[in-house]
Amino acid sequence: MTTNPVIDIHTHIFPDHGAAKIIASLEAEAECKAFTDGTRQGLLDSMQQSGVQVSVQVPVATRADQVESINSYAIKVSDQRIISFGALHPKYLHFKEEIARLKASGIKGVKFHPEYQDFFPDDKVMFPVYEELAKARLITFFHAGRDIAFENVHGTPARFARLIAAFPGLKLVLAHMGGFEMWEEALEEIIGKDVYIDTSFAMDYMSSHAFLQLIERHDPDLILFGTDSPWQDQKQELAKLKTLISDETELEKIISLNASTLLDL
């Protein structure tokens, strides 16, 4: 089996002083139990138990005034084991300066969440932000599809398809196999396009047949292992994926090589 590092492209951590309160709030909001305490050390402990060597933590700014503090924390804690992305918000006005700060600090990408941030990913008001991200060669990471804490959906696969068409040079990752609980639309609108997808919150929410159908129809170089830790258990998710993907070459790409290429490790 591979000696390359197993990389989880989709995790979350919070500053130690606020993690307990944030985790409790999110657990209540989404009616979902966390598998770690939400701290950096909690994620490191999970990685030790699961055999994940590198995790990418993708923070979300739920308000524009959180952007700079979240990014300062990301810059501070990012290292070879836990690679931190930054955060932007659609209402944050100084995105050019902040993107430049992230780039200069070695941050490799930013995360958006259309539901928590209440915006449509293909809204033209966001185009200047995407243009700046593409220019900086930063990875643009999106929650895609439904979110268990919200009734409505802003980030549908169809809207992401329009974004992909408008910005072919954007290094784009769509979480949850291109659209959580919108698998048929993801198959029609996203699968097969030049966009990365991750496996988080998919294997437990769809049949093995449906999951493998998405895998088989997408470019094998554009599929990434992700867990959304602490909301899924890294050890369990890695074991499930190894059970489903029998081709070792394909598995190695998903759990290691594709993310290594994307992150330029």
Order of alpha helices (4+ residues) and beta strands (2+ residues): beta-alpha-alpha-beta-alpha-beta-beta-alpha-beta-alpha-beta-alpha-beta-alpha-beta-alpha-beta-alpha-alpha-alpha
